[in-house]
Amino acid sequence: MPFGNIGVGGLILILVIALIIFGPSKLPELGRAFGRTLSEFKNGTRELLNGDKEEEKKNEDSKPQVAAADKH
């Protein structure tokens, strides 16, 4: 279940409240905005994780060179 502890009933309740507050004309726009925000968050997280992996790899690659330089 992608929403953790929120069940189907809770999700329906949230949608009904959103429908009452924002009205039927604004819901598609809000859904698109939420989807874009979630997508940007995922991409940012992925880039952050990939940057960390690249940095770890650079550190691992430089360690043997430093150790070899110390021996000379």
C-alpha positions as CSV (number, residue, x, y, z in Angstrom):
1,M,0.0,0.0,0.0
2,P,1.7,3.3,-1.1
3,F,0.1,5.5,1.6
4,G,1.4,3.6,4.7
5,N,-1.2,3.4,7.4
6,I,-4.0,5.2,5.4
7,G,-6.6,2.7,4.4
8,V,-9.0,2.8,1.5
9,G,-11.7,4.4,3.8
10,G,-9.3,7.1,4.9
11,L,-8.3,7.8,1.4
12,I,-11.9,8.2,0.3
13,L,-12.5,10.5,3.2
14,I,-9.6,12.7,2.2
15,L,-10.8,12.9,-1.4
16,V,-14.4,13.8,-0.3
17,I,-13.0,16.6,2.0
18,A,-10.8,17.9,-0.9
19,L,-13.8,17.8,-3.2
20,I,-15.9,19.8,-0.7
21,I,-13.1,22.4,0.0
22,F,-11.8,22.9,-3.6
23,G,-14.7,21.9,-5.7
24,P,-14.8,19.6,-8.7
25,S,-13.1,22.1,-11.2
26,K,-9.9,22.5,-9.1
27,L,-9.3,18.8,-8.3
28,P,-7.7,17.8,-11.6
29,E,-5.4,20.8,-11.4
30,L,-4.4,19.9,-7.8
31,G,-3.8,16.3,-8.8
32,R,-1.5,17.4,-11.6
33,A,0.4,19.8,-9.2
34,F,0.7,17.0,-6.6
35,G,2.0,14.6,-9.2
36,R,4.6,17.0,-10.5
37,T,5.7,17.8,-7.0
38,L,6.1,14.1,-6.2
39,S,8.0,13.5,-9.4
40,E,10.4,16.3,-8.8
41,F,10.9,15.1,-5.2
42,K,11.7,11.6,-6.5
43,N,14.1,12.9,-9.1
44,G,15.9,15.1,-6.6
45,T,16.2,12.2,-4.2
46,R,17.6,10.0,-7.0
47,E,20.1,12.6,-8.0
48,L,21.2,13.1,-4.4
49,L,21.7,9.3,-3.9
50,N,23.5,9.0,-7.3
51,G,25.8,11.9,-6.3
52,D,26.6,10.2,-3.0
53,K,27.4,7.0,-4.8
54,E,29.7,8.8,-7.3
55,E,31.5,10.5,-4.4
56,E,32.0,7.2,-2.6
57,K,33.4,5.7,-5.7
58,K,35.8,8.6,-6.2
59,N,37.0,8.2,-2.6
60,E,37.5,4.5,-3.1
61,D,39.4,5.0,-6.3
62,S,41.7,7.6,-4.7
63,K,42.5,5.5,-1.6
64,P,44.7,2.9,-3.4
65,Q,46.6,5.8,-5.1
66,V,47.3,7.5,-1.8
67,A,48.5,4.3,-0.2
68,A,50.8,3.6,-3.2
69,A,52.2,7.1,-3.0
70,D,52.9,6.7,0.7
71,K,55.0,3.6,0.1
72,H,57.5,5.4,-2.2
